Structures are given as C-alpha cells and as structure tokens.
Amino acid sequence: MTPNLAIVHIHNSFWPGFRLWIPLFLLWIPLIILSPLIFLVLLGCCLAARISVWRAIAVFWGLICSLPGTGVSVNAEGNRVFLQIY
Amino acid sequence: MNDSRRQVLQMLADGKITAEEAERLLSALESNAATGGNGARYAGAASAGDAEPAKPRPKYLRVLVESQEGESGKNGPTSVNIRVPMRLLRAGVRLASLIPAQAHEHLDQALNKQGIPLTLSQIKPENLEELVDSLDDLTVDVTGKESSSNANVKVRVFSE
C-alpha cells in the first residue's frame, strides 16, 4: 500500500514550532497528470544508464509501497523533530 | 509427517513420479529442513513437528539512542528513535540492481582504496535478501559518553 499520510512535528526551545499533517494521497493528482513527463524522464535516465525501465519502476514502486510505518524522532537540547509515515 | 512429504509419497503411490524422483524430492526436502531456511524457521516449524512455536517475523528495525545525565539518571539532551520497516530495507537493497554495470568497476576501486575488498558484481540480490533476513536476530548495545555534555549515551539497534 502506498503512503497516505505523513505527520511532521518540529519544535524548538525558542519557537513553538508546528505540526503538519501531509495528505500524501493527494499527491496522486499531480503525479497522474505529470506521469507522461515523469515516464519520459525515467526512460531517458534508464536508457542512458543502460538499465531496464520496468525494473527501475518495480524497484521505486517497491520503495514507495514500503514507506508506511517509517518513523523518526530526534530530540536534541530542546529541539524536536518527529516524522511518521502512515 | 509433514504435508510436503505426504504429498511426495502420494504422488509416488499414484504413479505420477518414479521411486528415484521421489527419493530425490525427499532428500531435497530433508536438506532444506536441515539448513533451516526462513520458511521453516518462521512458518513451518510447527508443521515440521517441532514443539517450539513459530517465531513471529520482525517487522521493524529500531535504532534507539538515549542519553542519561551522569549519576542522576535523568534523560539527557539527546534522544533518537528511528523505526524502519524491514520491507523498506528489502526494497532498498533491490536498488543495488539498478547500479549500472559500468559503475561497478569504479565502485569496486573506490571500496578497495578504503580497504574494503568487495566486488559488487559478485553480490547477487539473494545475498542481499539473506543479509536483511539475518538482521532479524540482530541486537547491538553500545554505551559511551557524549563528548559535549559528558552524559552517558546508550545506542540500541534491534528488530521487533
């Protein structure tokens, strides 16, 4: 399953920071519109590097689909960065 | 008797395979069970007649960095908590298959310069899969001192 939502929290000691809920599923709209262009760029890159386009698509698709569940939280001297992908 | 053995014997009884073929299949099944592939290790252990329950497969690789202030034991200024899905690691190692063949030589030379005698072209996707699979049992505990604050830092890498 592709990632649907990313939550980003950034805080520090001088600034209250912000919380962002990023609806990643909405990215499908520009992605579908731009898909011919993306495919052409990918095709060019793959031809230049002499690798299979379909293999490249499969690998990148696999990477995107395995992103949900990833979480990073870093606290350092009052600064906090939190990222979670659902 | 597990399902695979029974299936082979059934095929022999039905005359679908010869005795030699059945022997070969049974010996292949035995050698597979002896080497303890992941399938047997995680899912098939119960069916193979082992008393030990099947071990659930870890889903995430966790990296925790915790610092504690000197003797007080209070949480220190730094903490890191990273959770990486095992699926992402598997997908990541498949990226290696996209490295162009002409780049392998350059990478090998660069690695050799750094004292790492590795030939990338000899690494197959199966080897990388094995590498990720073996992370299931990985646990690393490192304790040290943070240079800036003199706090005790504990790093833990494990799968869950």
gemmi code that builds the backbone of each chain (N, CA, C; Angstrom):
import gemmi

chains = {
    "A": [
        ("MET", (0.835, -1.198, 0.000), (0.000, 0.000, 0.000), (0.875, 1.256, 0.000)),
        ("THR", (0.496, 2.222, -0.774), (1.297, 3.456, -0.849), (1.053, 4.308, 0.400)),
        ("PRO", (2.003, 5.164, 0.773), (1.793, 6.005, 1.961), (0.656, 6.998, 1.738)),
        ("ASN", (-0.186, 7.151, 2.753), (-1.342, 8.046, 2.630), (-1.188, 9.337, 3.414)),
        ("LEU", (-0.426, 9.260, 4.503), (-0.349, 10.418, 5.387), (1.038, 10.500, 6.009)),
        ("ALA", (1.558, 11.702, 6.107), (2.824, 11.909, 6.829), (2.573, 12.954, 7.909)),
        ("ILE", (3.059, 12.688, 9.089), (2.908, 13.656, 10.183), (4.295, 14.174, 10.532)),
        ("VAL", (4.431, 15.472, 10.514), (5.728, 16.104, 10.830), (5.523, 17.080, 11.982)),
        ("HIS", (6.283, 16.915, 13.049), (6.276, 17.878, 14.163), (7.675, 18.468, 14.259)),
        ("ILE", (7.755, 19.781, 14.355), (9.052, 20.418, 14.591), (8.883, 21.419, 15.728)),
        ("HIS", (9.660, 21.262, 16.773), (9.625, 22.184, 17.912), (11.046, 22.563, 18.278)),
        ("ASN", (11.216, 23.762, 18.785), (12.492, 24.053, 19.444), (12.264, 24.961, 20.644)),
        ("SER", (13.302, 25.210, 21.401), (13.137, 25.908, 22.674), (12.780, 27.388, 22.498)),
        ("PHE", (13.077, 27.969, 21.357), (12.825, 29.409, 21.145), (11.530, 29.672, 20.383)),
        ("TRP", (10.970, 28.646, 19.818), (9.880, 28.820, 18.869), (8.904, 27.654, 19.072)),
        ("PRO", (7.607, 27.923, 19.132), (6.667, 26.839, 19.449), (6.615, 25.725, 18.402)),
        ("GLY", (7.076, 26.039, 17.194), (7.128, 25.008, 16.153), (5.782, 24.778, 15.502)),
        ("PHE", (5.665, 23.712, 14.782), (4.413, 23.428, 14.078), (4.207, 21.929, 13.912)),
        ("ARG", (2.961, 21.596, 13.668), (2.612, 20.202, 13.383), (1.967, 20.170, 12.010)),
        ("LEU", (2.468, 19.332, 11.171), (1.933, 19.241, 9.814), (1.381, 17.839, 9.571)),
        ("TRP", (0.185, 17.787, 9.085), (-0.389, 16.514, 8.636), (-0.420, 16.603, 7.120)),
        ("ILE", (0.404, 15.856, 6.455), (0.511, 15.976, 4.993), (-0.245, 14.815, 4.335)),
        ("PRO", (-1.348, 15.139, 3.652), (-2.110, 14.057, 2.995), (-1.404, 13.614, 1.711)),
        ("LEU", (-0.588, 12.597, 1.846), (0.229, 12.161, 0.699), (-0.615, 11.605, -0.452)),
        ("PHE", (-1.819, 11.120, -0.099), (-2.645, 10.533, -1.168), (-3.050, 11.591, -2.198)),
        ("LEU", (-3.036, 12.873, -1.760), (-3.384, 13.943, -2.707), (-2.292, 14.142, -3.773)),
        ("LEU", (-1.104, 13.634, -3.469), (-0.009, 13.762, -4.443), (-0.283, 12.953, -5.713)),
        ("TRP", (-1.233, 12.002, -5.588), (-1.562, 11.199, -6.773), (-2.082, 12.068, -7.915)),
        ("ILE", (-2.766, 13.168, -7.551), (-3.381, 14.010, -8.594), (-2.296, 14.633, -9.497)),
        ("PRO", (-1.329, 15.400, -8.942), (-0.280, 15.923, -9.834), (0.563, 14.822, -10.461)),
        ("LEU", (0.719, 13.708, -9.694), (1.555, 12.618, -10.217), (0.935, 11.989, -11.466)),
        ("ILE", (-0.378, 11.815, -11.430), (-1.062, 11.222, -12.590), (-1.019, 12.196, -13.775)),
        ("ILE", (-1.197, 13.490, -13.454), (-1.169, 14.493, -14.540), (0.214, 14.538, -15.186)),
        ("LEU", (1.239, 14.455, -14.329), (2.618, 14.569, -14.845), (3.219, 13.223, -15.268)),
        ("SER", (2.433, 12.152, -15.158), (3.005, 10.819, -15.389), (3.668, 10.643, -16.768)),
        ("PRO", (3.107, 11.205, -17.860), (3.821, 11.030, -19.151), (5.210, 11.659, -19.129)),
        ("LEU", (5.276, 12.856, -18.509), (6.571, 13.548, -18.429), (7.554, 12.760, -17.547)),
        ("ILE", (7.049, 12.285, -16.415), (7.898, 11.506, -15.489), (8.404, 10.248, -16.190)),
        ("PHE", (7.498, 9.604, -16.947), (7.887, 8.382, -17.643), (8.986, 8.661, -18.676)),
        ("LEU", (8.839, 9.784, -19.388), (9.848, 10.123, -20.404), (11.213, 10.389, -19.756)),
        ("VAL", (11.207, 11.122, -18.629), (12.459, 11.412, -17.918), (13.095, 10.106, -17.433)),
        ("LEU", (12.239, 9.246, -16.863), (12.727, 7.952, -16.360), (13.293, 7.104, -17.499)),
        ("LEU", (12.581, 7.127, -18.623), (13.025, 6.356, -19.797), (14.397, 6.839, -20.262)),
        ("GLY", (14.546, 8.175, -20.320), (15.834, 8.755, -20.726), (16.954, 8.353, -19.788)),
        ("CYS", (16.683, 8.456, -18.482), (17.708, 8.098, -17.473), (18.084, 6.624, -17.599)),
        ("CYS", (17.048, 5.767, -17.775), (17.313, 4.329, -17.832), (18.091, 3.963, -19.096)),
        ("LEU", (17.753, 4.624, -20.201), (18.486, 4.342, -21.448), (19.935, 4.785, -21.320)),
        ("ALA", (20.136, 5.956, -20.697), (21.499, 6.462, -20.522), (22.321, 5.534, -19.631)),
        ("ALA", (21.670, 5.001, -18.599), (22.395, 4.137, -17.665), (22.373, 2.667, -18.074)),
        ("ARG", (21.664, 2.361, -19.156), (21.533, 1.000, -19.687), (20.950, 0.039, -18.656)),
        ("ILE", (19.846, 0.483, -18.049), (19.134, -0.428, -17.142), (17.683, -0.542, -17.593)),
        ("SER", (17.035, -1.610, -17.176), (15.667, -1.855, -17.612), (14.708, -0.852, -16.959)),
        ("VAL", (13.859, -0.241, -17.804), (12.881, 0.738, -17.287), (11.916, 0.056, -16.329)),
        ("TRP", (11.468, -1.137, -16.712), (10.472, -1.837, -15.891), (11.057, -2.237, -14.558)),
        ("ARG", (12.332, -2.623, -14.571), (12.978, -2.982, -13.305), (13.076, -1.750, -12.405)),
        ("ALA", (13.426, -0.613, -13.023), (13.543, 0.630, -12.251), (12.197, 1.012, -11.650)),
        ("ILE", (11.133, 0.882, -12.467), (9.791, 1.217, -11.957), (9.428, 0.278, -10.803)),
        ("ALA", (9.729, -1.020, -10.976), (9.395, -2.002, -9.927), (10.130, -1.681, -8.630)),
        ("VAL", (11.404, -1.321, -8.744), (12.196, -1.036, -7.541), (11.663, 0.213, -6.831)),
        ("PHE", (11.402, 1.274, -7.607), (10.920, 2.508, -6.980), (9.510, 2.332, -6.405)),
        ("TRP", (8.688, 1.580, -7.103), (7.341, 1.303, -6.600), (7.429, 0.521, -5.280)),
        ("GLY", (8.324, -0.454, -5.248), (8.538, -1.233, -4.024), (8.982, -0.358, -2.876)),
        ("LEU", (9.867, 0.581, -3.171), (10.349, 1.507, -2.142), (9.216, 2.369, -1.593)),
        ("ILE", (8.410, 2.908, -2.503), (7.310, 3.792, -2.088), (6.293, 3.007, -1.253)),
        ("CYS", (5.985, 1.794, -1.711), (4.979, 0.999, -1.013), (5.445, 0.511, 0.356)),
        ("SER", (6.754, 0.491, 0.573), (7.238, 0.005, 1.873), (7.505, 1.151, 2.854)),
        ("LEU", (7.196, 2.377, 2.446), (7.419, 3.516, 3.342), (6.488, 3.559, 4.562)),
        ("PRO", (5.205, 3.163, 4.459), (4.344, 3.264, 5.637), (4.919, 2.496, 6.832)),
        ("GLY", (4.860, 3.113, 7.978), (5.427, 2.503, 9.181), (6.747, 3.121, 9.578)),
        ("THR", (7.323, 3.899, 8.681), (8.605, 4.532, 8.992), (8.400, 5.670, 9.998)),
        ("GLY", (9.236, 5.717, 10.976), (9.127, 6.770, 11.993), (10.490, 7.237, 12.437)),
        ("VAL", (10.646, 8.535, 12.566), (11.913, 9.104, 13.042), (11.587, 10.153, 14.087)),
        ("SER", (12.218, 10.066, 15.222), (12.022, 11.076, 16.255), (13.395, 11.443, 16.804)),
        ("VAL", (13.720, 12.722, 16.754), (15.038, 13.171, 17.238), (14.830, 14.320, 18.218)),
        ("ASN", (15.360, 14.165, 19.422), (15.344, 15.232, 20.431), (16.777, 15.626, 20.692)),
        ("ALA", (17.069, 16.894, 20.607), (18.430, 17.332, 20.926), (18.387, 18.733, 21.519)),
        ("GLU", (18.719, 18.816, 22.792), (18.815, 20.090, 23.508), (17.585, 20.965, 23.275)),
        ("GLY", (16.435, 20.441, 23.552), (15.198, 21.214, 23.452), (14.598, 21.269, 22.066)),
        ("ASN", (15.311, 20.790, 21.074), (14.774, 20.771, 19.711), (14.215, 19.377, 19.436)),
        ("ARG", (13.090, 19.349, 18.765), (12.494, 18.048, 18.488), (11.972, 17.989, 17.064)),
        ("VAL", (12.317, 16.923, 16.394), (11.799, 16.672, 15.040), (11.168, 15.283, 15.053)),
        ("PHE", (9.956, 15.214, 14.587), (9.244, 13.940, 14.579), (8.635, 13.733, 13.193)),
        ("LEU", (8.827, 12.580, 12.644), (8.238, 12.262, 11.331), (7.677, 10.851, 11.384)),
        ("GLN", (6.444, 10.727, 10.981), (5.828, 9.397, 10.936), (5.068, 9.272, 9.620)),
        ("ILE", (5.259, 8.168, 8.950), (4.553, 7.959, 7.673), (3.541, 6.827, 7.846)),
        ("TYR", (2.311, 7.090, 7.452), (1.243, 6.076, 7.554), (0.800, 5.640, 6.158)),
    ],
    "B": [
        ("MET", (4.525, -36.693, 10.130), (4.892, -36.488, 8.723), (4.313, -35.147, 8.243)),
        ("ASN", (5.126, -34.320, 7.621), (4.581, -33.045, 7.179), (3.922, -33.161, 5.804)),
        ("ASP", (3.248, -32.091, 5.419), (2.441, -32.101, 4.196), (3.262, -32.384, 2.946)),
        ("SER", (4.462, -31.804, 2.890), (5.289, -31.957, 1.682), (5.684, -33.417, 1.476)),
        ("ARG", (6.097, -34.084, 2.578), (6.492, -35.495, 2.479), (5.299, -36.350, 2.045)),
        ("ARG", (4.145, -36.052, 2.683), (2.944, -36.816, 2.363), (2.575, -36.645, 0.886)),
        ("GLN", (2.758, -35.398, 0.405), (2.410, -35.102, -0.996), (3.308, -35.892, -1.956)),
        ("VAL", (4.613, -35.941, -1.616), (5.565, -36.681, -2.461), (5.205, -38.162, -2.484)),
        ("LEU", (4.895, -38.709, -1.301), (4.554, -40.136, -1.209), (3.243, -40.443, -1.940)),
        ("GLN", (2.319, -39.474, -1.863), (1.040, -39.648, -2.555), (1.256, -39.684, -4.072)),
        ("MET", (2.158, -38.793, -4.539), (2.469, -38.756, -5.981), (3.110, -40.058, -6.421)),
        ("LEU", (3.953, -40.620, -5.532), (4.604, -41.901, -5.848), (3.555, -43.014, -5.902)),
        ("ALA", (2.643, -42.984, -4.920), (1.596, -44.011, -4.875), (0.675, -43.914, -6.092)),
        ("ASP", (0.418, -42.695, -6.537), (-0.448, -42.504, -7.709), (0.264, -42.822, -9.021)),
        ("GLY", (1.564, -43.035, -8.947), (2.337, -43.339, -10.140), (2.705, -42.124, -10.965)),
        ("LYS", (2.555, -40.927, -10.355), (2.873, -39.704, -11.101), (4.387, -39.489, -11.189)),
        ("ILE", (5.125, -40.000, -10.219), (6.588, -39.896, -10.236), (7.188, -41.267, -9.964)),
        ("THR", (8.441, -41.418, -10.371), (9.118, -42.697, -10.149), (9.734, -42.708, -8.748)),
        ("ALA", (10.189, -43.901, -8.322), (10.802, -44.040, -6.991), (12.056, -43.167, -6.875)),
        ("GLU", (12.838, -43.073, -7.970), (14.066, -42.256, -7.948), (13.730, -40.778, -7.763)),
        ("GLU", (12.681, -40.364, -8.487), (12.274, -38.956, -8.380), (11.774, -38.647, -6.973)),
        ("ALA", (11.038, -39.587, -6.414), (10.523, -39.392, -5.046), (11.676, -39.300, -4.055)),
        ("GLU", (12.682, -40.162, -4.257), (13.847, -40.152, -3.360), (14.560, -38.806, -3.421)),
        ("ARG", (14.715, -38.318, -4.662), (15.385, -37.023, -4.856), (14.604, -35.896, -4.176)),
        ("LEU", (13.266, -35.937, -4.353), (12.434, -34.890, -3.749), (12.500, -34.941, -2.216)),
        ("LEU", (12.471, -36.170, -1.677), (12.511, -36.310, -0.214), (13.849, -35.851, 0.355)),
        ("SER", (14.923, -36.208, -0.353), (16.235, -35.774, 0.148), (16.380, -34.250, 0.055)),
        ("ALA", (15.762, -33.659, -1.001), (15.804, -32.190, -1.120), (15.034, -31.548, 0.029)),
        ("LEU", (13.885, -32.164, 0.376), (13.083, -31.631, 1.488), (13.853, -31.720, 2.805)),
        ("GLU", (14.547, -32.863, 2.989), (15.312, -33.051, 4.228), (16.447, -32.041, 4.341)),
        ("SER", (17.167, -31.861, 3.221), (18.296, -30.916, 3.259), (17.804, -29.492, 3.494)),
        ("ASN", (16.633, -29.181, 2.953), (16.043, -27.852, 3.159), (15.692, -27.649, 4.628)),
        ("ALA", (15.133, -28.710, 5.239), (14.768, -28.613, 6.657), (16.014, -28.505, 7.527)),
        ("ALA", (17.093, -29.222, 7.125), (18.335, -29.205, 7.916), (19.017, -27.848, 7.879)),
        ("THR", (18.978, -27.190, 6.710), (19.625, -25.878, 6.612), (18.820, -24.814, 7.330)),
        ("GLY", (17.526, -25.103, 7.607), (16.720, -24.164, 8.395), (16.484, -22.863, 7.689)),
        ("GLY", (15.958, -22.906, 6.477), (15.592, -21.692, 5.743), (14.564, -20.924, 6.526)),
        ("ASN", (14.356, -19.669, 6.136), (13.439, -18.831, 6.893), (12.031, -19.381, 6.926)),
        ("GLY", (11.641, -20.032, 5.818), (10.296, -20.576, 5.791), (10.100, -21.576, 6.908)),
        ("ALA", (11.097, -22.496, 7.069), (10.991, -23.487, 8.124), (11.128, -22.834, 9.483)),
        ("ARG", (11.984, -21.793, 9.528), (12.298, -21.155, 10.804), (11.082, -20.424, 11.371)),
        ("TYR", (10.374, -19.764, 10.486), (9.292, -18.935, 10.990), (7.917, -19.577, 10.872)),
        ("ALA", (7.649, -20.111, 9.687), (6.278, -20.578, 9.467), (6.128, -22.074, 9.605)),
        ("GLY", (7.124, -22.806, 9.121), (6.953, -24.247, 9.028), (7.411, -25.015, 10.244)),
        ("ALA", (7.905, -24.339, 11.252), (8.454, -25.045, 12.404), (7.401, -25.913, 13.071)),
        ("ALA", (6.191, -25.376, 13.179), (5.145, -26.132, 13.851), (4.741, -27.335, 13.019)),
        ("SER", (4.662, -27.147, 11.680), (4.235, -28.252, 10.834), (5.305, -29.328, 10.745)),
        ("ALA", (6.565, -28.969, 10.947), (7.639, -29.963, 10.886), (7.662, -30.820, 12.147)),
        ("GLY", (6.753, -30.525, 13.071), (6.656, -31.359, 14.249), (7.473, -30.859, 15.415)),
        ("ASP", (8.055, -29.653, 15.305), (8.820, -29.097, 16.419), (7.868, -28.657, 17.515)),
        ("ALA", (8.296, -28.844, 18.756), (7.474, -28.419, 19.881), (7.512, -26.897, 20.028)),
        ("GLU", (8.653, -26.279, 19.561), (8.837, -24.838, 19.688), (7.845, -24.087, 18.792)),
        ("PRO", (7.119, -23.110, 19.351), (6.161, -22.389, 18.496), (6.877, -21.533, 17.464)),
        ("ALA", (6.186, -21.280, 16.327), (6.792, -20.485, 15.249), (7.085, -19.078, 15.734)),
        ("LYS", (8.296, -18.605, 15.431), (8.726, -17.277, 15.884), (8.128, -16.211, 14.964)),
        ("PRO", (7.453, -15.200, 15.519), (6.909, -14.173, 14.625), (8.027, -13.387, 13.965)),
        ("ARG", (7.836, -13.087, 12.697), (8.884, -12.408, 11.940), (8.921, -10.923, 12.302)),
        ("PRO", (10.096, -10.385, 12.641), (10.162, -8.957, 12.982), (9.747, -8.082, 11.800)),
        ("LYS", (9.058, -6.986, 12.153), (8.562, -6.095, 11.097), (9.397, -4.835, 10.988)),
        ("TYR", (10.049, -4.467, 12.074), (10.764, -3.192, 12.077), (12.180, -3.339, 12.614)),
        ("LEU", (13.057, -2.495, 12.087), (14.399, -2.362, 12.659), (14.372, -1.071, 13.470)),
        ("ARG", (14.734, -1.159, 14.739), (14.683, 0.016, 15.607), (16.093, 0.470, 15.946)),
        ("VAL", (16.288, 1.767, 15.940), (17.554, 2.353, 16.392), (17.195, 3.343, 17.484)),
        ("LEU", (17.660, 3.100, 18.691), (17.380, 3.993, 19.818), (18.683, 4.560, 20.350)),
        ("VAL", (18.704, 5.848, 20.524), (19.857, 6.493, 21.162), (19.317, 7.252, 22.366)),
        ("GLU", (19.748, 6.888, 23.537), (19.274, 7.558, 24.752), (20.470, 8.061, 25.525)),
        ("SER", (20.356, 9.277, 26.021), (21.452, 9.783, 26.850), (20.931, 10.045, 28.251)),
        ("GLN", (21.744, 9.771, 29.242), (21.367, 9.986, 30.644), (22.423, 10.840, 31.311)),
        ("GLU", (21.951, 11.829, 32.084), (22.858, 12.757, 32.762), (23.626, 12.036, 33.868)),
        ("GLY", (24.891, 11.963, 33.723), (25.807, 11.435, 34.741), (25.216, 10.423, 35.695)),
        ("GLU", (25.294, 10.720, 37.021), (24.833, 9.760, 38.019), (23.353, 9.935, 38.349)),
        ("SER", (22.766, 11.099, 37.968), (21.367, 11.357, 38.326), (20.410, 10.428, 37.560)),
        ("GLY", (20.825, 9.973, 36.392), (19.990, 9.065, 35.611), (18.870, 9.760, 34.859)),
        ("LYS", (18.811, 11.118, 34.920), (17.769, 11.852, 34.185), (18.051, 11.773, 32.681)),
        ("ASN", (16.964, 11.934, 31.918), (17.148, 11.904, 30.468), (18.036, 13.050, 30.019)),
        ("GLY", (18.985, 12.766, 29.181), (19.945, 13.760, 28.723), (19.415, 14.591, 27.581)),
        ("PRO", (20.274, 15.423, 26.983), (19.806, 16.354, 25.961), (19.489, 15.705, 24.607)),
        ("THR", (19.940, 14.494, 24.397), (19.766, 13.898, 23.066), (19.036, 12.569, 23.141)),
        ("SER", (18.077, 12.397, 22.265), (17.500, 11.060, 22.116), (17.031, 10.892, 20.671)),
        ("VAL", (17.255, 9.726, 20.163), (16.876, 9.428, 18.776), (16.097, 8.127, 18.783)),
        ("ASN", (15.009, 8.124, 18.063), (14.188, 6.925, 17.985), (13.799, 6.730, 16.517)),
        ("ILE", (14.364, 5.730, 15.891), (14.110, 5.503, 14.463), (13.489, 4.116, 14.284)),
        ("ARG", (12.432, 4.079, 13.503), (11.784, 2.801, 13.215), (11.722, 2.630, 11.702)),
        ("VAL", (12.410, 1.618, 11.212), (12.463, 1.384, 9.755), (11.797, 0.040, 9.458)),
        ("PRO", (10.771, 0.039, 8.614), (10.162, -1.259, 8.275), (11.161, -2.164, 7.550)),
        ("MET", (11.134, -3.449, 7.880), (12.020, -4.414, 7.208), (11.744, -4.435, 5.707)),
        ("ARG", (10.482, -4.190, 5.348), (10.122, -4.162, 3.921), (10.897, -3.071, 3.195)),
        ("LEU", (11.084, -1.948, 3.916), (11.812, -0.830, 3.305), (13.280, -1.211, 3.090)),
        ("LEU", (13.843, -1.950, 4.031), (15.238, -2.403, 3.868), (15.353, -3.331, 2.667)),
        ("ARG", (14.363, -4.239, 2.560), (14.389, -5.180, 1.426), (14.269, -4.429, 0.106)),
        ("ALA", (13.346, -3.444, 0.087), (13.170, -2.655, -1.141), (14.437, -1.850, -1.422)),
        ("GLY", (15.070, -1.386, -0.369), (16.285, -0.588, -0.526), (17.437, -1.379, -1.110)),
        ("VAL", (17.586, -2.619, -0.660), (18.703, -3.409, -1.199), (18.487, -3.763, -2.666)),
        ("ARG", (17.201, -3.748, -3.088), (16.936, -4.014, -4.517), (17.415, -2.864, -5.395)),
        ("LEU", (17.625, -1.709, -4.783), (18.175, -0.570, -5.535), (19.543, -0.922, -6.125)),
        ("ALA", (20.239, -1.844, -5.455), (21.569, -2.250, -5.931), (21.499, -2.819, -7.341)),
        ("SER", (20.325, -3.409, -7.669), (20.198, -3.993, -9.016), (20.120, -2.910, -10.087)),
        ("LEU", (19.924, -1.650, -9.673), (19.844, -0.553, -10.642), (21.203, 0.104, -10.884)),
        ("ILE", (22.212, -0.347, -10.149), (23.532, 0.240, -10.372), (24.031, -0.226, -11.738)),
        ("PRO", (24.320, 0.700, -12.649), (24.779, 0.285, -13.987), (26.067, -0.541, -13.907)),
        ("ALA", (26.184, -1.483, -14.833), (27.345, -2.392, -14.818), (28.662, -1.613, -14.895)),
        ("GLN", (28.660, -0.503, -15.694), (29.909, 0.254, -15.851), (30.339, 0.969, -14.568)),
        ("ALA", (29.349, 1.147, -13.651), (29.677, 1.828, -12.391), (30.306, 0.864, -11.387)),
        ("HIS", (30.089, -0.437, -11.592), (30.613, -1.426, -10.643), (32.122, -1.318, -10.465)),
        ("GLU", (32.820, -1.171, -11.618), (34.291, -1.103, -11.562), (34.765, 0.056, -10.707)),
        ("HIS", (34.151, 1.237, -10.966), (34.543, 2.433, -10.215), (34.277, 2.247, -8.712)),
        ("LEU", (33.113, 1.659, -8.417), (32.760, 1.443, -7.012), (33.720, 0.453, -6.347)),
        ("ASP", (34.042, -0.619, -7.076), (34.975, -1.614, -6.536), (36.325, -0.972, -6.221)),
        ("GLN", (36.793, -0.130, -7.168), (38.094, 0.541, -6.955), (38.043, 1.453, -5.746)),
        ("ALA", (36.933, 2.223, -5.635), (36.806, 3.147, -4.506), (36.758, 2.392, -3.182)),
        ("LEU", (36.031, 1.262, -3.176), (35.939, 0.460, -1.955), (37.299, -0.139, -1.593)),
        ("ASN", (38.015, -0.614, -2.619), (39.346, -1.183, -2.366), (40.303, -0.145, -1.800)),
        ("LYS", (40.165, 1.108, -2.307), (41.015, 2.191, -1.795), (40.782, 2.413, -0.307)),
        ("GLN", (39.507, 2.223, 0.104), (39.146, 2.415, 1.516), (39.450, 1.157, 2.354)),
        ("GLY", (40.036, 0.165, 1.704), (40.397, -1.054, 2.441), (39.257, -2.043, 2.554)),
        ("ILE", (38.249, -1.909, 1.697), (37.132, -2.860, 1.720), (37.225, -3.725, 0.467)),
        ("PRO", (37.730, -4.933, 0.577), (37.909, -5.779, -0.611), (36.587, -6.423, -1.037)),
        ("LEU", (35.761, -5.639, -1.711), (34.435, -6.109, -2.093), (34.256, -5.973, -3.606)),
        ("THR", (33.687, -7.011, -4.216), (33.383, -6.930, -5.645), (31.869, -6.900, -5.786)),
        ("LEU", (31.356, -5.735, -6.147), (29.897, -5.551, -6.183), (29.199, -6.474, -7.172)),
        ("SER", (29.883, -6.741, -8.296), (29.246, -7.580, -9.317), (29.008, -9.006, -8.820)),
        ("GLN", (29.747, -9.393, -7.774), (29.574, -10.755, -7.239), (28.432, -10.837, -6.233)),
        ("ILE", (27.909, -9.678, -5.840), (26.810, -9.691, -4.875), (25.494, -9.815, -5.638)),
        ("LYS", (24.791, -10.882, -5.339), (23.522, -11.151, -6.014), (22.363, -10.689, -5.117)),
        ("PRO", (21.184, -10.414, -5.725), (20.040, -9.999, -4.904), (19.727, -10.987, -3.783)),
        ("GLU", (19.979, -12.292, -4.024), (19.694, -13.294, -2.988), (20.583, -13.070, -1.762)),
        ("ASN", (21.869, -12.673, -2.032), (22.790, -12.421, -0.922), (22.283, -11.268, -0.067)),
        ("LEU", (21.768, -10.233, -0.759), (21.275, -9.069, -0.028), (20.027, -9.430, 0.776)),
        ("GLU", (19.193, -10.289, 0.189), (18.000, -10.752, 0.914), (18.412, -11.491, 2.182)),
        ("GLU", (19.443, -12.344, 2.040), (19.943, -13.090, 3.203), (20.446, -12.139, 4.274)),
        ("LEU", (21.124, -11.091, 3.805), (21.674, -10.095, 4.729), (20.561, -9.438, 5.537)),
        ("VAL", (19.488, -9.048, 4.842), (18.359, -8.407, 5.540), (17.671, -9.421, 6.454)),
        ("ASP", (17.534, -10.666, 5.982), (16.902, -11.688, 6.817), (17.677, -11.917, 8.108)),
        ("SER", (19.010, -11.851, 8.004), (19.814, -12.108, 9.195), (19.743, -10.953, 10.197)),
        ("LEU", (19.204, -9.803, 9.759), (19.030, -8.686, 10.697), (17.964, -9.003, 11.748)),
        ("ASP", (17.118, -10.001, 11.452), (16.056, -10.368, 12.391), (16.599, -10.678, 13.779)),
        ("ASP", (17.779, -11.262, 13.821), (18.354, -11.656, 15.110), (19.354, -10.640, 15.637)),
        ("LEU", (19.421, -9.496, 14.967), (20.451, -8.520, 15.338), (20.073, -7.729, 16.603)),
        ("THR", (20.996, -7.625, 17.513), (20.843, -6.738, 18.662), (22.211, -6.130, 18.930)),
        ("VAL", (22.288, -4.828, 18.902), (23.556, -4.149, 19.188), (23.320, -3.198, 20.350)),
        ("ASP", (24.085, -3.295, 21.395), (24.010, -2.371, 22.527), (25.371, -1.720, 22.689)),
        ("VAL", (25.401, -0.410, 22.588), (26.664, 0.311, 22.757), (26.455, 1.374, 23.825)),
        ("THR", (27.353, 1.469, 24.768), (27.264, 2.508, 25.793), (28.535, 3.339, 25.739)),
        ("GLY", (28.375, 4.645, 25.754), (29.545, 5.526, 25.711), (29.229, 6.866, 26.340)),
        ("LYS", (30.167, 7.784, 26.230), (29.970, 9.126, 26.800), (29.838, 10.142, 25.683)),
        ("GLU", (28.865, 11.077, 25.834), (28.702, 12.157, 24.865), (29.782, 13.186, 25.145)),
        ("SER", (30.505, 13.592, 24.095), (31.667, 14.466, 24.315), (31.263, 15.866, 24.800)),
        ("SER", (30.119, 16.406, 24.277), (29.758, 17.792, 24.613), (29.210, 17.924, 26.031)),
        ("SER", (28.343, 16.997, 26.454), (27.695, 17.163, 27.760), (28.167, 16.163, 28.806)),
        ("ASN", (29.036, 15.254, 28.431), (29.545, 14.225, 29.332), (28.443, 13.300, 29.856)),
        ("ALA", (27.341, 13.212, 29.110), (26.249, 12.332, 29.511), (26.521, 10.920, 29.000)),
        ("ASN", (25.955, 9.948, 29.722), (26.076, 8.560, 29.248), (25.126, 8.349, 28.079)),
        ("VAL", (25.640, 7.793, 27.006), (24.811, 7.569, 25.816), (24.713, 6.074, 25.560)),
        ("LYS", (23.486, 5.645, 25.335), (23.270, 4.228, 25.061), (22.637, 4.103, 23.680)),
        ("VAL", (23.245, 3.311, 22.837), (22.710, 3.091, 21.485), (22.240, 1.647, 21.400)),
        ("ARG", (21.020, 1.471, 20.966), (20.484, 0.108, 20.814), (19.943, -0.065, 19.396)),
        ("VAL", (20.354, -1.134, 18.749), (19.831, -1.478, 17.424), (19.245, -2.875, 17.543)),
        ("PHE", (17.987, -3.009, 17.216), (17.352, -4.323, 17.326), (16.155, -4.391, 16.379)),
        ("SER", (15.650, -5.585, 16.186), (14.448, -5.720, 15.351), (13.288, -6.131, 16.242)),
        ("GLU", (12.076, -5.740, 15.846), (10.903, -6.067, 16.679), (9.701, -6.426, 15.805)),
    ],
}
model = gemmi.Model(1)
for chain_id, residues in chains.items():
    chain = gemmi.Chain(chain_id)
    for i, (resn, *xyz) in enumerate(residues, 1):
        res = gemmi.Residue()
        res.name, res.seqid = resn, gemmi.SeqId(i, " ")
        for name, pos in zip(("N", "CA", "C"), xyz):
            atom = gemmi.Atom()
            atom.name, atom.element = name, gemmi.Element(name[0])
            atom.pos, atom.b_iso = gemmi.Position(*pos), 0.0
            res.add_atom(atom)
        chain.add_residue(res)
    model.add_chain(chain)
structure = gemmi.Structure()
structure.add_model(model)
structure.setup_entities()
